[in-house]
């Protein structure tokens, strides 16, 4: 339970009057991250996008740490508070920032009002610092407060406004959200009253117009022929539908088919971009995909919603789906005449350490096999698993230096009768010496 409100005594007031808020130096960042990881309830110091890190000090002693980063993409209450349109949101979102981390390094009872005073001082300089570091000012700020742990008193005391609880979803990957059943309080504050009023206007004033950004372009209309679409759709019913019975409003073939076509058309992000792609499909394409008939729609066919794609991506059995997709790829591209197979591992962004090992044929660029890896898995073992399920007899296989391993090369050379190219580096001095001895003098390993 919160302590009763009281005014600071003379010594405490002297501390408040002597508070300083400053940006940390690059050399101080490890200390800042360590302090935040130790004292903040989330136990990590991760900031995303454009970001700044501050420290609140008194006579050189660190009393609190603040971290600011990119704002949330969509917040219904915040967007209603500002009053801007969806197009204005896309163009002017960079003029907002989120107070992602704020933690005291001293006991709250020891120095009352330090949190609110430090936050207020930071807000006074935040916009000018952002302009110096990121090339544009800030007009308003937002923050989330866990109401099960805190009351948001520091925000209220420093002039912030409580808009209410969030919907209880958290972003776990780019354009991918999961319900966490722990809604936060949403607090906001305008840093520039005139600029804030202009955010909802049709034209920003000259002082801010230069900082508008061009929103991402809409996905291009996919021009696949119905014959080619049908060739893929004929295979999709073989992929099990992972959805619950009450969640099968749209046919599974339509959901899965649109996700595949969106990726083939170059849609790189998650369910939101797939849903935008789906809206661009023509009436014949929607009909061929098996979309739900709906006379209220302009095309006569309703495409799946963003939430439908989200659930499908989370539950899809990729092991069952991959062979069907590879079979269709090979039929579309024609006979496999690749002479070279490039094998490499790539980390996937915003997936908590997951990655993929793939075998890509050259020159066709067709995918021959993919093996997923969880955080902590060995890429060396994953490549050996991939080699075991890939046919490459008579081809040239290339790796990076990580796979210059006797067992891996044995698998390529003797189990499959293939040739290989792999780098030799100084961390294998015996192998380098052998190569320098056996290879011609003019060929540098």
Secondary structure, DSSP 8 states (H G I E B T S, - for coil): ---------HHHHHHHHT-EEEE--GGGHHHHHHHHHHHSTT------SS-EEEEEEETTEEEEEEEEE---S--HHHHHHHT--HHHHHHHGGGEEEEEEEEESS-TTTSTTHHHHHHHHHHHHHHHHHHHHHSS--SEEEEEE-TTT---HHHHHTT-EEEEE--SEEEEETTEEEE-S---EEEEEES-HHHHHHTTSSS--HHHHTT--------------HHHHHHHHHHHTTS---S-GGG-SS-HHHHHHHHHHHHHTT--S-HHHHHHHHHT--HHHHHHHT-EE-TTSTTSEE---HHHHHHHHHH--HHHHHHHHHHHHHHHH-S----EEEEEEEE-TTSTT-EEEEEEEETT--EEEEEEE-TT--HHHHHHHHHHT---TTSEEE--GGG--HHHHHIIIIIS--EEE----TTSHHHHHHHHHHS-TTS--
